[in-house]
Structure formats: C-alpha cells, structure tokens
C-alpha cells in the first residue's frame, strides 16, 4: 500500500482535473442521444493515465536537463525529492502510457478503430512534450500542445466514444476548456521565466517577456468566457452551459496576483487559482450539460 501511495503521489494527482474535466464534458455533450457510463469512465481513466505518464516523463527529462533542480519556486519532482530513481520514473511513465493505451484499445474495439489515431497522437504528444527527440515544451510549443490535446482532442475523443460520429461541434465546445488549461500552463511558465532562461528552456513567456506574458494570461482567461458565450449563441452548446459563466467570480484574484508582478514563489498562487478556475468552470459546464440532459429527457 505504501508503495502504491508513493507512486500515486509522484504522478502529480493534483493535476488530474486537467484531464478529467475535458473527458467528462466531452462525454456529456451528446448525452441526450444516448450515454454509456462505462465508456465515459474508460475515457476519463485513459485520459488521466496518459496525463500521469506525461507527468512522469516530464519529471525525468526536467531532471536530466537540470530544469527541476534549478527552480526553487516550483515543487520539486519525484526524482529531486528522492522518491524514485530517474530510471524508475521513466518506467512509471511508460507503464502509465501503456495503461492509457490499453483502455483506448478497448474503446476502439467497442466503437471504431478510427479512434486509434487520437490515442496514438495523445501518447506521442505526452511523451514528446518534454521527451526526446523533440522536447516540445522546451522549444516554445508547450502551450499549443496542451491547448490541442487537453482541449479539442480529449473532448472530441470522449464525445466520439459516445456517438461514434465525428463532428466539429465538440471541437468548438472544447475551446473554453482548452483556453483555461493553457492558462494553467502559462501561469507555470510565467512563474518560471528566469529559471527557464537559465537552462535554455524556451516558452512563450521567455520569448515575449514578463509584460506581454502577463497580457497573454489575461487574454487566455478572457477568451475562455467569450468563446463559451459564442458557442452557446451559435447553438453548439445548450443555453444551460452558460452556468459556467459563474466562474467569472474567481477570475479577479488571478489577474490581481499577475498584475502585481510578484516574485516567483508568490506566482504559485496564480498557478493554484488558475487550476481551481479550470476545475470550477468545467464542473459548472458539466453540470449545465447534465441539467440539459435531464430536461431534454423529460
């Protein structure tokens, strides 16, 4: 039990909502037309497993490149904490990818093998996010990868296992979720501008500087709420999804922290608030979709 607890903690479970939210929202998009609980559960668990694998690989390569030890403001990874060896962390990441891939194969067999490309692309993106040979997060592509794969890809995939049909609607519906999960990463990169520069890690924040990086943070969060209103206005989402606008209440604290240009450690608060905003927005959006499902079924 202690062994499993140690590795579970090393997988960064606090980040799992970033995978759970889009998988739940995607599963509920077409719920009035039919809903499979086990397929939704597999979609959620598969997404979480791939994210856990990404986290382990991230720890391995950040340690290898010196990015983990150089950052005193961030929570040290499992290797830096002495929880596991680099080889053990890398193996744990590959095991998580294998679990996520296996769950995906079950869903492919139950729905359509066209779903396979999403699974393969997700595992590759998870590994290559910090892994060799591309190290995407180190060459300014981290935000793009997170936006695409933690937004449209998960939402569209979760919707497909329910409907067995491809549509642009889940892609559009995923935009608010994608902007907010990208804001979480950007808050992390905003905090790490100086240490990332020291180890040669290029992020959008290091490339555009603190002033414009602050503005990007405001833009990402604003676009989440604007895009929700737009997709509802065009009938992509039911009007009850607008309940997620209530999450606007949690935006000012984020903007206040970022605008104050605090030292890196205090920017952890912006990172925490951003993760909370993503979770609350997603929970409200899912609740609105669930309520619409009930109303539509009556």
Secondary structure, 3 states (H helix, E strand, C coil): CHHHHHHHHHCCHHHCHHHHHHHHHHHHCCHHHCCCHHHHHHHHHHHHHHHHHHHHHHHHHHHHHCHHHHCCCCCCCCCCCCCCCHHHHHHHHHHHHHHHHHHHHHHHHHCCHHHHHHHHHHHHHHHHCCCCCCCHHHECCHHHHHHHHHHHHHHHHHHHHHHCCCCCHHHHHCHHHHHHHHHHHHHHHHHCHHHHHHCCCECHHHHHHHHHHHHHHHHHHHHHHHHHHHHHHCCCCCHHHHHHHHHHHHHHHHHHHHHCCCCHHHHHHHHHHHHHHHHHHHHHHHHHHHHHHHHHHC
